Amino acid sequence: MTDSSDLARLRRIGWRDPALPDDPRRLARVVAQHRAGYEVHDGSVAFNAQPAGHFLKRGLDPSLRPSVGDFVLLDHANHPVIEEVLPRRSVLTRAAAGERYERQIIATNIDYVLVITGLDGDFNPSRIERYLTLVEGSGARPVVLLSKADTEVDVEGAVTALRERLPGDAAVHAINAKDPSTVALLAEYLGPGSSAVLVGSSGAGKSTLTNTLLGEERMATGAVRTHDSRGRHTTTHRALLSLPTGGCLIDTPGMRELKLTGEENLDLFADIETLSSQCRFADCGHSNEPGCAIQAALASGELSPQRWRNYLKLHDEREEQAATLEARLKRKAGPKPVAKPKRGEWRRGDS
Protein backbone atom coordinates (compact mmCIF):
# COMPACT_ATOMS: atom_id res chain seq x y z
CA MET A 1 0.00 0.00 0.00
CA THR A 2 1.38 3.40 -0.98
CA ASP A 3 1.93 5.84 1.88
CA SER A 4 0.32 9.23 1.11
CA SER A 5 3.19 11.01 2.90
CA ASP A 6 5.69 9.30 0.58
CA LEU A 7 3.69 10.43 -2.47
CA ALA A 8 3.53 14.00 -1.16
CA ARG A 9 7.29 13.96 -0.58
CA LEU A 10 8.05 12.64 -4.06
CA ARG A 11 5.57 15.00 -5.67
CA ARG A 12 7.94 17.80 -4.66
CA ILE A 13 10.48 16.39 -7.12
CA GLY A 14 7.94 15.86 -9.92
CA TRP A 15 6.63 12.33 -9.31
CA ARG A 16 3.31 12.10 -11.21
CA ASP A 17 2.15 8.49 -10.77
CA PRO A 18 -0.61 7.77 -8.22
CA ALA A 19 1.45 4.95 -6.69
CA LEU A 20 5.06 4.08 -5.96
CA PRO A 21 6.98 1.27 -7.69
CA ASP A 22 6.50 -2.15 -6.12
CA ASP A 23 10.20 -2.31 -5.32
CA PRO A 24 12.06 -2.18 -1.99
CA ARG A 25 14.86 -0.04 -3.38
CA ARG A 26 15.17 3.70 -2.75
CA LEU A 27 13.39 5.99 -5.26
CA ALA A 28 14.98 9.33 -6.16
CA ARG A 29 15.36 11.75 -9.06
CA VAL A 30 18.57 12.80 -10.79
CA VAL A 31 18.97 16.54 -10.24
CA ALA A 32 22.53 17.02 -11.54
CA GLN A 33 25.36 15.15 -13.21
CA HIS A 34 29.03 15.78 -12.45
CA ARG A 35 32.29 14.18 -13.52
CA ALA A 36 32.47 12.41 -10.19
CA GLY A 37 28.93 11.01 -10.39
CA TYR A 38 25.35 12.13 -9.87
CA GLU A 39 23.39 14.21 -7.43
CA VAL A 40 19.94 12.82 -6.67
CA HIS A 41 17.01 13.94 -4.51
CA ASP A 42 14.43 11.75 -2.78
CA GLY A 43 12.00 14.56 -2.01
CA SER A 44 13.50 15.19 1.40
CA VAL A 45 17.24 15.46 0.91
CA ALA A 46 19.80 15.65 -1.89
CA PHE A 47 22.78 13.29 -1.88
CA ASN A 48 25.48 11.94 -4.17
CA ALA A 49 25.25 8.59 -5.93
CA GLN A 50 27.37 6.53 -8.30
CA PRO A 51 26.09 4.63 -11.35
CA ALA A 52 26.11 0.83 -11.25
CA GLY A 53 28.74 -0.95 -13.33
CA HIS A 54 26.41 -1.83 -16.20
CA PHE A 55 25.93 1.89 -16.92
CA LEU A 56 29.69 2.25 -17.43
CA LYS A 57 30.12 -0.40 -20.09
CA ARG A 58 32.09 0.76 -23.08
CA GLY A 59 29.95 1.22 -26.17
CA LEU A 60 26.70 1.54 -24.20
CA ASP A 61 24.20 3.90 -25.82
CA PRO A 62 24.50 7.13 -23.76
CA SER A 63 20.71 7.46 -23.73
CA LEU A 64 20.56 4.35 -21.53
CA ARG A 65 22.58 6.00 -18.79
CA PRO A 66 20.97 8.15 -16.05
CA SER A 67 20.22 11.73 -17.10
CA VAL A 68 18.98 14.85 -15.35
CA GLY A 69 15.25 14.42 -14.75
CA ASP A 70 15.33 10.62 -14.51
CA PHE A 71 13.64 8.77 -11.69
CA VAL A 72 15.98 6.05 -10.51
CA LEU A 73 16.14 3.17 -8.06
CA LEU A 74 19.13 2.96 -5.71
CA ASP A 75 20.38 0.49 -3.17
CA HIS A 76 20.35 1.35 0.54
CA ALA A 77 24.14 1.41 1.00
CA ASN A 78 25.96 4.21 2.79
CA HIS A 79 27.40 5.19 -0.58
CA PRO A 80 24.29 4.79 -2.78
CA VAL A 81 24.47 3.24 -6.24
CA ILE A 82 21.98 3.91 -9.04
CA GLU A 83 20.85 0.46 -10.14
CA GLU A 84 17.96 1.18 -12.50
CA VAL A 85 16.45 4.02 -14.53
CA LEU A 86 12.65 3.98 -14.53
CA PRO A 87 10.78 4.38 -17.86
CA ARG A 88 10.73 7.98 -19.06
CA ARG A 89 7.45 9.72 -19.85
CA SER A 90 9.21 12.31 -22.03
CA VAL A 91 12.72 12.89 -23.39
CA LEU A 92 14.13 16.05 -24.98
CA THR A 93 17.17 15.33 -27.13
CA ARG A 94 19.40 16.90 -29.75
CA ALA A 95 22.23 15.62 -31.90
CA ALA A 96 25.51 16.37 -30.15
CA ALA A 97 27.93 18.85 -31.69
CA GLY A 98 30.71 17.49 -33.86
CA GLU A 99 31.07 15.23 -36.88
CA ARG A 100 30.29 11.98 -35.10
CA TYR A 101 26.56 11.26 -34.81
CA GLU A 102 25.54 10.95 -31.20
CA ARG A 103 22.30 11.81 -29.48
CA GLN A 104 22.46 13.98 -26.37
CA ILE A 105 19.70 14.01 -23.78
CA ILE A 106 18.86 17.50 -22.53
CA ALA A 107 16.22 16.52 -19.96
CA THR A 108 13.75 13.74 -19.17
CA ASN A 109 10.33 13.43 -17.53
CA ILE A 110 9.36 17.01 -18.35
CA ASP A 111 5.93 18.46 -19.09
CA TYR A 112 7.03 21.76 -20.64
CA VAL A 113 10.01 23.11 -22.55
CA LEU A 114 10.41 26.83 -21.83
CA VAL A 115 12.21 28.32 -24.84
CA ILE A 116 13.54 31.72 -23.82
CA THR A 117 14.94 34.27 -26.23
CA GLY A 118 15.71 37.96 -25.74
CA LEU A 119 13.81 40.70 -27.56
CA ASP A 120 17.15 42.34 -28.31
CA GLY A 121 19.74 41.13 -30.79
CA ASP A 122 19.03 37.57 -29.65
CA PHE A 123 15.55 37.59 -31.23
CA ASN A 124 15.51 35.16 -34.14
CA PRO A 125 12.21 33.52 -35.23
CA SER A 126 14.06 30.93 -37.32
CA ARG A 127 16.02 29.73 -34.29
CA ILE A 128 12.78 29.56 -32.28
CA GLU A 129 11.32 27.34 -35.02
CA ARG A 130 14.39 25.12 -34.70
CA TYR A 131 13.86 24.81 -30.95
CA LEU A 132 10.20 23.91 -31.42
CA THR A 133 11.12 21.34 -34.08
CA LEU A 134 13.43 19.66 -31.55
CA VAL A 135 10.62 19.63 -28.98
CA GLU A 136 8.36 17.70 -31.38
CA GLY A 137 8.05 14.11 -30.34
CA SER A 138 9.63 14.72 -26.93
CA GLY A 139 6.33 14.27 -25.13
CA ALA A 140 6.56 17.80 -23.68
CA ARG A 141 4.76 20.99 -24.67
CA PRO A 142 6.80 24.01 -25.86
CA VAL A 143 6.29 27.47 -24.34
CA VAL A 144 8.06 30.46 -25.94
CA LEU A 145 9.23 33.19 -23.57
CA LEU A 146 10.33 36.52 -25.06
CA SER A 147 12.48 38.10 -22.37
CA LYS A 148 13.66 41.70 -21.92
CA ALA A 149 10.16 43.03 -22.63
CA ASP A 150 11.06 45.91 -20.29
CA THR A 151 13.69 47.27 -22.71
CA GLU A 152 13.09 49.75 -25.53
CA VAL A 153 11.86 47.25 -28.12
CA ASP A 154 8.67 46.82 -30.13
CA VAL A 155 7.25 44.00 -28.04
CA GLU A 156 3.87 43.89 -29.77
CA GLY A 157 5.48 43.85 -33.21
CA ALA A 158 7.84 41.03 -32.26
CA VAL A 159 5.05 38.92 -30.77
CA THR A 160 2.87 39.46 -33.85
CA ALA A 161 5.71 38.56 -36.23
CA LEU A 162 6.44 35.39 -34.28
CA ARG A 163 2.80 34.29 -34.04
CA GLU A 164 2.52 34.57 -37.83
CA ARG A 165 5.16 31.83 -38.09
CA LEU A 166 3.89 29.52 -35.35
CA PRO A 167 0.73 27.40 -35.03
CA GLY A 168 -2.28 29.19 -33.59
CA ASP A 169 -2.19 27.21 -30.35
CA ALA A 170 1.48 28.00 -29.64
CA ALA A 171 2.06 29.49 -26.17
CA VAL A 172 3.99 32.78 -26.44
CA HIS A 173 4.64 35.16 -23.52
CA ALA A 174 6.57 38.42 -23.43
CA ILE A 175 8.20 38.72 -20.00
CA ASN A 176 10.54 40.74 -17.84
CA ALA A 177 12.66 38.02 -16.27
CA LYS A 178 13.39 40.25 -13.26
CA ASP A 179 9.76 41.06 -12.50
CA PRO A 180 8.23 38.97 -9.66
CA SER A 181 4.85 39.11 -11.47
CA THR A 182 6.37 36.68 -14.00
CA VAL A 183 5.98 33.95 -11.36
CA ALA A 184 2.17 34.24 -11.52
CA LEU A 185 2.26 34.41 -15.33
CA LEU A 186 4.13 31.10 -15.57
CA ALA A 187 2.42 29.38 -12.63
CA GLU A 188 0.27 27.18 -14.91
CA TYR A 189 3.45 25.51 -16.18
CA LEU A 190 5.20 25.19 -12.82
CA GLY A 191 2.55 23.93 -10.42
CA PRO A 192 2.84 20.98 -8.01
CA GLY A 193 4.01 17.82 -9.76
CA SER A 194 4.94 19.63 -13.00
CA SER A 195 8.44 19.67 -14.46
CA ALA A 196 9.85 22.08 -17.05
CA VAL A 197 13.22 22.57 -18.70
CA LEU A 198 14.50 26.05 -19.55
CA VAL A 199 16.48 26.33 -22.80
CA GLY A 200 17.87 29.22 -24.82
CA SER A 201 21.00 31.07 -25.85
CA SER A 202 23.54 32.42 -23.39
CA GLY A 203 22.47 35.89 -22.33
CA ALA A 204 18.76 35.31 -23.02
CA GLY A 205 17.97 35.53 -19.32
CA LYS A 206 17.69 31.91 -18.19
CA SER A 207 19.55 32.38 -14.91
CA THR A 208 17.78 35.68 -14.21
CA LEU A 209 14.39 34.06 -14.73
CA THR A 210 15.42 31.06 -12.61
CA ASN A 211 16.36 33.38 -9.73
CA THR A 212 13.00 35.17 -10.03
CA LEU A 213 11.12 31.87 -9.95
CA LEU A 214 13.17 30.70 -6.97
CA GLY A 215 12.65 33.98 -5.13
CA GLU A 216 16.39 34.26 -4.41
CA GLU A 217 19.68 34.99 -6.18
CA ARG A 218 20.93 31.42 -6.40
CA MET A 219 22.11 31.28 -10.04
CA ALA A 220 25.01 33.41 -11.31
CA THR A 221 24.12 35.97 -13.96
CA GLY A 222 26.27 38.03 -16.30
CA ALA A 223 26.16 40.90 -18.78
CA VAL A 224 25.71 40.36 -22.51
CA ARG A 225 27.89 41.58 -25.36
CA THR A 226 26.59 44.76 -26.97
CA HIS A 227 27.17 43.72 -30.60
CA ASP A 228 25.15 40.48 -30.58
CA SER A 229 23.38 40.40 -27.17
CA ARG A 230 25.05 37.08 -26.32
CA GLY A 231 26.37 36.24 -22.86
CA ARG A 232 28.89 33.93 -21.25
CA HIS A 233 27.91 30.53 -19.92
CA THR A 234 27.01 31.46 -16.33
CA THR A 235 25.22 28.10 -16.05
CA THR A 236 27.78 25.34 -16.58
CA HIS A 237 25.67 22.20 -16.17
CA ARG A 238 22.05 21.07 -16.16
CA ALA A 239 20.43 21.17 -12.74
CA LEU A 240 16.93 20.37 -11.49
CA LEU A 241 15.57 22.82 -8.94
CA SER A 242 12.45 22.68 -6.78
CA LEU A 243 10.40 25.89 -7.00
CA PRO A 244 8.21 27.59 -4.38
CA THR A 245 5.25 27.12 -6.76
CA GLY A 246 5.55 23.35 -6.24
CA GLY A 247 7.00 22.50 -9.64
CA CYS A 248 10.50 21.58 -10.79
CA LEU A 249 12.68 23.52 -13.21
CA ILE A 250 15.72 22.18 -15.05
CA ASP A 251 18.11 25.02 -15.90
CA THR A 252 20.54 24.39 -18.76
CA PRO A 253 23.70 26.03 -20.17
CA GLY A 254 23.27 28.19 -23.26
CA MET A 255 23.14 26.19 -26.49
CA ARG A 256 25.18 27.49 -29.40
CA GLU A 257 24.40 24.56 -31.69
CA LEU A 258 21.00 22.90 -32.11
CA LYS A 259 21.35 19.93 -34.42
CA LEU A 260 18.32 17.89 -35.37
CA THR A 261 18.36 14.17 -34.58
CA GLY A 262 16.85 13.00 -37.88
CA GLU A 263 13.62 11.74 -36.33
CA GLU A 264 11.67 15.02 -36.32
CA ASN A 265 8.32 15.13 -38.15
CA LEU A 266 8.44 18.88 -38.90
CA ASP A 267 4.84 19.16 -37.70
CA LEU A 268 5.52 22.83 -37.11
CA PHE A 269 5.42 23.24 -40.89
CA ALA A 270 2.25 21.23 -41.53
CA ASP A 271 0.82 24.13 -43.53
CA ILE A 272 3.74 23.94 -45.96
CA GLU A 273 3.30 20.19 -46.32
CA THR A 274 -0.38 20.80 -47.10
CA LEU A 275 0.50 23.40 -49.73
CA SER A 276 3.03 21.03 -51.29
CA SER A 277 0.34 18.37 -51.70
CA GLN A 278 -1.73 20.85 -53.74
CA CYS A 279 0.90 21.30 -56.48
CA ARG A 280 -0.11 20.17 -59.96
CA PHE A 281 2.75 17.71 -60.18
CA ALA A 282 3.54 15.18 -57.45
CA ASP A 283 7.30 15.63 -58.01
CA CYS A 284 7.13 19.43 -58.08
CA GLY A 285 10.47 21.05 -57.25
CA HIS A 286 8.72 24.25 -56.10
CA SER A 287 10.72 26.51 -58.39
CA ASN A 288 9.48 27.22 -61.91
CA GLU A 289 6.99 24.37 -62.40
CA PRO A 290 3.47 25.38 -63.53
CA GLY A 291 0.75 24.96 -60.93
CA CYS A 292 3.15 25.14 -57.96
CA ALA A 293 1.11 25.89 -54.84
CA ILE A 294 4.23 26.88 -52.90
CA GLN A 295 5.23 29.57 -55.41
CA ALA A 296 1.62 30.81 -55.52
CA ALA A 297 1.57 31.12 -51.72
CA LEU A 298 4.90 32.98 -51.75
CA ALA A 299 3.60 35.38 -54.42
CA SER A 300 0.37 36.09 -52.53
CA GLY A 301 2.07 36.56 -49.17
CA GLU A 302 0.32 33.56 -47.63
CA LEU A 303 3.76 32.02 -47.05
CA SER A 304 6.70 34.20 -46.02
CA PRO A 305 10.03 33.70 -47.83
CA GLN A 306 11.85 33.53 -44.47
CA ARG A 307 9.67 30.70 -43.22
CA TRP A 308 9.98 28.81 -46.52
CA ARG A 309 13.78 29.10 -46.45
CA ASN A 310 13.92 27.90 -42.85
CA TYR A 311 11.66 24.96 -43.67
CA LEU A 312 13.96 23.93 -46.53
CA LYS A 313 17.01 24.26 -44.26
CA LEU A 314 15.48 22.14 -41.49
CA HIS A 315 14.04 19.62 -43.95
CA ASP A 316 17.42 19.07 -45.62
CA GLU A 317 19.18 18.82 -42.26
CA ARG A 318 16.59 16.34 -41.01
CA GLU A 319 17.07 14.17 -44.09
CA GLU A 320 20.86 14.29 -43.77
CA GLN A 321 20.72 13.37 -40.08
CA ALA A 322 18.23 10.57 -40.79
CA ALA A 323 20.59 9.08 -43.38
CA THR A 324 23.51 9.36 -40.93
CA LEU A 325 21.47 7.65 -38.22
CA GLU A 326 20.43 4.83 -40.56
CA ALA A 327 24.04 4.25 -41.64
CA ARG A 328 25.15 4.22 -38.00
CA LEU A 329 22.54 1.65 -37.06
CA LYS A 330 23.53 -0.56 -39.99
CA ARG A 331 27.20 -0.43 -38.97
CA LYS A 332 26.27 -1.27 -35.42
CA ALA A 333 24.16 -4.23 -36.53
CA GLY A 334 27.00 -5.58 -38.69
CA PRO A 335 26.67 -7.80 -41.78
CA LYS A 336 23.96 -10.43 -41.76
CA PRO A 337 25.38 -13.95 -41.39
CA VAL A 338 24.99 -16.21 -44.40
CA ALA A 339 22.42 -18.87 -43.60
CA LYS A 340 23.71 -22.42 -43.87
CA PRO A 341 21.64 -24.69 -46.11
CA LYS A 342 19.51 -27.20 -44.31
CA ARG A 343 20.23 -30.88 -44.78
CA GLY A 344 18.98 -31.96 -48.18
CA GLU A 345 18.90 -28.42 -49.59
CA TRP A 346 21.23 -27.09 -52.28
CA ARG A 347 22.06 -23.62 -53.53
CA ARG A 348 22.57 -22.42 -57.08
CA GLY A 349 26.14 -23.15 -58.08
CA ASP A 350 26.37 -26.34 -56.04
CA SER A 351 27.29 -29.45 -58.04
N, C-alpha and C positions, 0 to 999 in steps of 0.2 A: 504493500500500500504506500502511495506517495505521500510524503509529509508536506503539508501546505507551507510550512515555514521554509523547507528546502526549496520549493518552487519559487517562493517570494524572493529568497536569497539569490537564486540563479537567474531570476527575471531581471535582476539589476545588471547582469552581464549579457542580456539579450536572449536568454533561453525562451523559446516560443512554445514548445510542446506542452500539452496538458499533463504529462507524466514524465518521470525520470526513467532512464534506461534500466532494464532489469539486469543490473550488473553491479557487483560489490566494489568495483574499483572507483577511484575518486574522479568526479566529473569537474572539469574546469574549462576555461576558454583561453586561447592563446591571445595575449594582448601585445606582445612585442617579440621580435626575433633579433638576437645578437650573435656575434661570432662565437661566443662562449656557450650559446644555448638559447633557451626560450624563457620568456616571462609569461606566467599564466595566472589566472585569477579564478577563484572558486565562488565568487560572489561575496565573500567575507574578507579575504586577504589575498594579496599578490605574492607570488613566490617563484623562484627559479626552478626550471626542470630541464632535464636532458632528454634527447630523443632516444628511443630504443635502437638497438643495433640494426634491425632490419630497415630503418629509415636512412641508414648511412651507407647502404650497399652501393658500390660503384655502378654507374649506369642506370640507377633507378630514376624513373621519370620524376622530375622535381615536383610536379603537381601532386604526387602521392605523399610528399612530406608535409608535416604540419606547417600551416601558414597563419598569418594574423587573421583572426576572426573564427578560426576553427574551434569547435568543441571537441575536447579530447578526453580520453580515459587514462589515468595514471595509476601506478601502484601506490602503496601506502608507506613506502620507504622514507627514511629521513632525508635522503636525497632523491626526490621523486623522478620517475622516468615516464615519459609519454609512451604508452604502449599501443594506442589505437586512435585514429582520427575518425570521428563519427561522420556519417553521410552529410554532405553539404547541401543546403537548400538553395544556395546561389553562389556563383563564383564569377568575379570580375577579373579578366585576364587581358594581357596584351602580348605581342611578340617582343621578346627581349631585344635590346639594341645589339647591333653587330651583324656580321655576315652569317653566322651559324644560326639556324632556325631553332629557337627554344621558346617555349611559352612561359611567361612569368605571371604568377598570381599576384594581383594587387590586394584583394581582400575577399573573404568568404563570409557566407551567412549574413548577407546585408539585404536590407529592404529598399534602400535608396542610395543612389550615387549623386552626391552634390557636386556639380561641375561649376567651379567658380572661375570667373574671368573678370579682369578689371575693365571699367569703362574708360580707360585711358588708352595708351598705346598698345595695351595687351588685348584689346577687343578685336576679335577675329571670328566672324561667323563660320568660316570654313573650318577652323580648328574646333569650334563647338560641335559642328556636324560630325567631325571625326570622333570626338569624345562620345557622342551619342551613338554612333555606329558601333563603337567598342562595347557600349553598355548593352546593345541588343543581344538577346540570348543569355544574358548573365543571370536572369531571374530577378533582377532588381529594377526599380523604376528610376529614370533620370530626372533630376531637378536642376535647372540652370539658374545660377546665382550671378547677377551682374553687380560686382562690388564697386566701391568708390562712387556711389550715386550722390554723395555729398560734395563732389568736386564740380568744377565748372565744365560740365559736359551736357550734351543734349540727351538726357536720359530717355525721354519719351520717344525721340527719333531712333535711338539705338534699339529700344525694346520693340518698336514697330518693325524695324528692318529685320530683326532676328525672327520675330514671329512669322514674317512672310516666308521664311525659309524652313520653318519647323512645322510639324503637324499641329493641328488645332488644339489637341489636348495636351500639348507640351507644357510643363510647369516652368514658368519663367518669373523670377523675382529680382527687382532692382533693390539693392541693399546698401546700407552703410555698415560695414563690418564692425565698426566701433560702437555703434548705437545699441544700447541694451534692449530697445524695442524690437530688434531683430530676433531676439529669443522667442518672443510671442509669435512673430511672423512664421518662424520655422518650426514651431512646436508640433504641428501635425506630422512632421517627419521624424521627430526625435522624442516621441512619447515613450512611456514604459514598455519595455520589451522590444522596441524598435532599434535597428542598427543601421547606420549610414556610414559611407566612406566619403571623404572630402578630397577631391582631386582638382588639379589646375596647375598653371604655370607658377614658377617662383615669382614672388612679388604680387600675386593676384590677391593676397589677403587671407590665405588659409589659416595661418597661425593667429592673425588678428581676430578672425571670426571664431576660431577655436577658443581663444581666451575669453571672448565675449560670451560664448555659450557656456563656458565653465564658470564664469563669474569671477575669474581671477587671472592674473598674469602668469600663467604657468609655461606657455610656449614662447620661445625667443622669436622676436620679430626684427625686421631690418628694413632699411630704406631701399628704394628701387632706383635703377639707373634712369637718368632723365631722357636719354635718346631712344630707349625702347621700352621703358616701364617694366623692365625685368629686374628681379631681385636675386640675392644669393640664397643658397639652400639653408635656411635657418632650421628647417626640419630635416633631420638626417636619416630617419628611419620611420617605418610605419608603426603607429602605436594606437591601441584601442583605449579610449577614455570613457569613463562613466560620467554622464551629464546630470546636473541637478533636475532636468526635466524628466529623468527616468530612463532616457534612451542611451545608446552607446554611439560614439563617433570615432571612426578610424581616420586619423590625420596621416597624410602621406607627403613625402618630399615632392618638390616640383618636378614635373615630367617634361623634359625637353623633346623626347621622341616618343611618338605614339604610333607604333606599327600594328597594323591589323594582323589577326591570327590566320586568316584564310577561311574562317568558318562563319563570317558575318553574312546576314541575309540582305543587308542594305534596305531594310524595311523603311528606314527614314526617307528613302527616295521612291516610295511606292507610286507616287504620282507620275514620276518619270517612266517607271516600268509600264504603267498603264498607257501613257502617251506612246511609248515605243510599240506597244501591241496594236496601235491604231494606224501604223504606217501602212502604205499600200503594199509594200513588199516585205515579206517575212525576214529577208536578209538585208534590210535597209541599213546602210552605213551612216545614216543621219548627217549626210553632208549635202550633196547636190541631187540626190534621188528625187524624182517626182512623187508627190503624195506623202512626203515625210512629215509626220505629225510633230516630231521634235522641232524641226526647222520652222514649222508654222507657229508653234507655241513660242519659240524664241522671237519670231517676227512680231507677234501680237503683244508680247510682254507678259504672257501667261507664265512663261518660264524664264527666269533670269539667267543671263550668260554666266554669272559667277557660280550659281548653283549647278548649272549644267557642267561647267568645267570641273567643279569639285566632285561631282558624281562620277565623271569619267576617271578622274585621278584615283578615287577610292575604289572604283570598280576594277580598274587595271591592277591596283595594288592587291586587292582581294584575290584576284585570279592568280597573280604571281605567287602570293603566299600559299594559296591552296595547292598549286602545283609543287611548291617546295615541300609542303607538308606531306603530300602524297608520295613524293620521291623518298622522303625521310622514312616514312612508314614502310615502304617497300624494301629499303636497305635494311631496316631493322628486322623485318620478317625473314630476309634472306631468300635464296633461291629455293624453289619447291623441289623436294626430293623426287627422283624418278621412280615411279612405281614399278616394283618387280612383277613380272608376269606370274599369274597363278599357275599352278601345276596343270599341264594340259593345254595352256594357252600359248600362242606364238605371236610375234610381232612382225610387221612387214620388214623384210630384209633377212629374216631368219631362214636358214636352209635346213 
